[in-house]
């Protein structure tokens, strides 16, 4: 009887191995950010040199993307990538800010 139990256990182990699910590839969520303004005619005008941050609005958020908009309004990170990606679903808060250069900043740098 022990041989029968051993055989059944081995068969169950082999069946479990053959039918087990292999891990699925984790999804990757990719997104691009474009900074635009809408004029009176409803046209989208790209905004250049805006500082942009996309992050989850919670303490110690893992998704935290920053970059600057180019002449086309597309945001790029420090390495020049314009496609951001994150491995989990998330709701991001995107903020863009454009600061003017004041002359006293330039005078202090010289």
Protein Blocks (a to p, Z undefined) as FASTA:
>chain_A
ZZmmmmmmmmmmmmmmmmpccdddddddddddddddddfkopacddehiacddddfbehi
fbdcdddddfkopacdfkopabdcdfbdcddddddddddddfklmmmmZZ
